[in-house]
Amino acid sequence: MKPVEISYKNQIGNKKQYIPNFHMLLVLILSIILLFVLFQNPSVEASAGEQQTTEATPLASNPVFAFEPITELAKLHSQPVADAPTASDAEPYLANEVDPISNVAEVAEKEPAKEPELSWESEEVKSGDNLSLIFQRKGLSARDVMAVLESENAEQLTRVHPGQKFDFKIQDGQLLAVGYDKNRLHRIEFHKTEDGFKTEEIVSKTETRRTYKSGTIESSLFIDGGKAGLSDNTIMQLADIFAWDIDFALDIRKNDAFHVLVEEEYLSDGKIISERILAAQFVNRKQTFNAVRFEDSEGNSSYYTPEGNSMRKAFLRTPVDFARISSHFNLQRKHPVLNRIRAHKGTDYAAPTGTPIRSAGDGKVAFIGQKGGYGRTVIIQHGQTYKTLYAHMSRFAKLSVGSRVKQGQIIGYVGSSGLATGPHLHYEFYVNGVVKNPVTVKLPKAMPVPDSELALFKEQTQPLILALNEYLSTNTQHASLETEPTSN
């Protein structure tokens, strides 16, 4: 077919021009329509896209119609894609979708934010305090006091003493809880509820361990015991155990040694709350003393030699702990104040004012009060045979004539009353009315383990003796508890 010849007149003049055949124009129009459809709907079948691209190729090669970039874009859009999911198919996908904002709101609704827990506020009991005064200092009313006192076990709150601490939880002036520690292991708390205050008793769990401690005396039992890891309380126990045989103010020498098996009780936080000596050895002036703890069938405990003899005597060797002898027993001594010969019928123990003085043995108070140059004095009668005198006190314990006292009980405190040049205890010891040197007098023994308790004694003490012996054999050169003789 020949191209159609059309003649028209332009602004320059008449001129004949040729245009493409009609069917070529139609193809161009269809190609444009197809591209438009492809841009609007990229999910057209790939085969159709390929067919249309093939038909458009002659146009793309025409310099007048440069469609190559558009054609390439059409190819990309004509790639096959997965069918869109139906509404029913989309449900499981939508169910798994997590909306961050809605999810946070949902969690907040399920788990509301907890308010920070109130901390305890402590209040120490002062001299002359009662429960009302303590509550008043915390801004609480008498009504709060009555509300707590109506709860179970609240009567224990009324027995307060100086130094004790009460703990409170208070919010906006309202009392929510009050508590206090009865001892290191037992705590009582009262918590407010809709039905009033409810009591909660808390008992701490403990763990018991055994440990060995040894030391050599270089300066004093107190200092060297601390270096060996003994607490002040355990050092005092050690001194009490051997107090009937060793005068810790006079007899201690350098290179003396001690070895102890200690039972320690711990709280869950590792804090030690109690210690007790189970077995011990003390070497003093090359003489060895051994002791082991025994608790009888009635729950009474004391210390004995491995053979069952009591470590106790009827009297303590010294009535003041760790004091220094400042003046010995001397019937020809010149008195430091009167400056003339006057028998010194006792032993002076120099110690700071206020140091506790203990009764040397069980007995009854025969005298308490001022006694000439003795100053403040206590005399104790121990049965028909023995009598002890304690002078120059700064003050007395709560005693009166006729009061019964136990061995080791505090009867007064060191001072310098009467004819004294400084604070000390003047101590005298009488046997059948005759004064004796307290340092050298032979002290009567206490009773040994009763025959009825011997089987229990062996059952309890033999494992302790073996344990300390094993430690001694591997860690020291000192004799074992079983073989070394004692002074008992």
C-alpha angles and dihedrals in degrees: 000000000000121000114263112256114220125182124204138160123241131187093277097049145276115333136162119228135175126224129188121280118274095254091056089055090051092053090052092052092048092049091054091049090050093052090051091052091049092054092049097044115029092178094078113134114273093231091057091049092051092048093050092047090053091052091049095052097091089054093049090056091054110100090217093057107041099180099150097114091047091049092053090050088050089055091055092050091046094063113119116260133190118271113262112255118253121241092262092048091050096056097083091047092050090048091059095048113109119213105202094209097045091042093055090048091051093051091047089052093050096042111032115202113267119233114238112266116253117248124229119260115208129216121187120220112243130203110285093017127144131183094267093054092048093050091045092057088057091053094255127137135234087255089063090051092051092046091056094042090056091064126093117279090009092130087079089068091065093063098078128159134189113278094027115124129221121199123213137191109202128173124184090343093307120122110232101168144355128193145164140187114250088191139331092290105032127064130174123203131183114206125192116241135166088269096049131270117338124204123236121186116201120196116190119226117237138198125213123215135174124223139173125231128186135176145165123227112246101152112351141338091250096052098038092042088057091050089053090056099259118142120231089255093053092047089055090049090052092050092048093051093055098029092107093057104030128050101214091196095053113014104051114110135181113273093027108139141207133197123187139181106213130192111211126194117210134194119225090264091059096255115144111232102173141012131189132179114240098180134358144179126201123189110201122175089343091304116118124219121190131194138178131188120243130183113199128217091271094054097256114138131200141147125264140174114261086260093058101258115139118253087212123090125197087260139033114244091224126020095204123063117239095345124152122241105239098173129019131216106282126158091195099048122134109236110243093218103033091040094217137098109284125158114253098214097184147028124273118219113196113214138146118280110273096030108146118254117209131205109254092220147350113296150109129283108251097175138010125173143052115339114182114263090358090071114197105012140179123196120193125195115213106197118298098312111045137053132174131198128203118191145178093039121170091213141346132246117239098290139131136188108289095026115142115232132191127222109276094018115141110249101169147329135267117264143140104252119146121014099347132134094205144350112304144123119252107206127190130185124202130193114192089340095308118116115237135189104267091209097055105026114118108245122216117246128244123236119286125230107301116248090244090061100043095097091051090044092057092044092054102037106038094072089049092049092049092048094052092042090055090051092048093049093054101036109030144031094230125114123265125256092250100053107031113090119232133209092248 
